[in-house]
Amino acid sequence: MVKTNKIRHILAVVIVLTTLYLAAALAIRLVGGNEKEAGLPKLPRNIDLSLKTLHYAETREGVKKWDLYADRGEYDRQRDVTLLTGVRIVFPGTDKTGEITLRSDKAEYFNATKDVTLTGNINARSTSGMEFTTGKAFYRASRQLVVTDDRVRFRDARFIVEGVGMEFLVPTRTLRILNDVRATIAPAPKD
């Protein structure tokens, strides 16, 4: 009998302690309930999805046309546009032309057409040394064409061409400066 009473007393103590623990935990949770829990920030109304670091790739007939990388992307389903920041588009090239990397602060990627509007500190560089800078540009995926109506500065090897407006055909690396063109050609280095 003594053993049965001891077991009952121990069981009663365990039940009381468990009840006190649950009551204390519930009280602490209710008192601290006014504080907002740390979590993900709320998205703006027009944004359906937000991603940190993303990568799009465009291929046609098994050939890679470009890779688009961004530090951040926010998808707006209503407009079918992805708003990007910290953007880098890489166009593959041949051994002669080299790969071209186009960078900008911000961009809008139009999901249906795969066109890209780039804004802010746009800089393009190729592995062969070609470079151009402008304030805004538009990439037309269907024609593989980069266009701008903004001021542009193009540099390659020994010459610099500046003007307003540009068309740059990515596959052939053909460049046209449209208005107010000024070109500077440096003399060849002496041997």
WOKA-V151286 format. One record per pair of residues at least 12 apart in sequence whose C-alpha atoms are under 8 Angstrom apart, sorted by the first residue. I is the first residue (numbers start at 1). GAP is how many residues later the second one is. If there is no record, write none. Layout:
BEGIN
i->{I:I}
gap->{GAP:GAP}
END
This chain:
BEGIN
i->{46:46:46:47:47:47:47:48:48:48:48:49:49:49:50:50:50:50:51:51:51:52:52:52:53:53:53:53:53:54:54:54:54:54:55:55:55:55:56:56:64:65:65:66:66:66:66:67:67:67:68:68:68:68:69:69:69:70:70:70:70:70:71:71:71:71:72:72:72:73:80:80:80:81:81:81:81:82:82:82:82:83:83:83:83:84:84:84:84:85:85:85:85:86:86:86:86:87:87:87:87:87:88:88:88:88:89:89:89:90:91:93:96:97:97:97:97:98:98:98:99:99:99:100:100:100:100:101:101:101:102:102:102:102:103:103:103:103:104:104:104:104:104:104:105:105:105:105:105:106:106:106:107:113:113:114:114:115:115:115:115:115:116:116:116:116:117:117:117:117:118:118:118:118:119:119:119:120:120:121:121:121:121:122:122:122:122:129:129:130:130:130:130:131:131:131:132:132:132:132:133:133:133:134:134:134:134:134:135:135:135:136:136:136:137:137:143:144:144:144:145:145:145:145:146:146:146:146:146:147:147:147:147:148:148:148:149:149:149:150:150:150:151:151:151:152:152:152:152:158:158:158:158:159:159:159:159:160:160:160:161:161:161:161:161:162:162:162:162:162:163:163:163:163:163:163:164:164:164:164:164:165:165:165:166}
gap->{30:31:32:27:28:29:30:26:27:28:29:25:26:27:22:23:24:25:21:22:23:19:20:21:16:17:18:19:20:15:16:17:18:19:12:13:14:15:12:13:28:26:27:23:24:25:26:22:23:24:19:20:21:22:18:19:20:14:15:16:17:18:13:14:15:16:12:13:14:12:30:31:32:27:28:29:30:26:27:28:29:23:24:25:26:22:23:24:25:19:20:21:22:17:18:19:20:16:17:18:19:20:13:14:15:16:12:13:14:12:79:78:32:29:30:31:76:28:29:30:27:28:29:24:25:26:27:23:24:25:20:21:22:23:18:19:20:21:14:15:16:17:18:19:13:14:15:16:17:12:13:14:12:28:29:26:27:23:24:25:26:27:22:23:24:25:19:20:21:22:18:19:20:21:16:17:18:15:16:12:13:14:15:12:13:14:15:27:28:24:25:26:27:23:24:25:20:21:22:23:19:20:21:14:16:17:18:19:15:16:17:12:13:14:12:13:26:25:26:27:22:23:24:25:20:21:22:23:24:18:19:20:21:17:18:19:15:16:17:14:15:16:12:13:14:12:13:14:25:27:28:29:30:24:25:26:27:23:24:25:16:20:21:22:23:15:18:19:20:21:14:15:16:17:18:19:13:14:15:16:17:12:13:14:12}
END
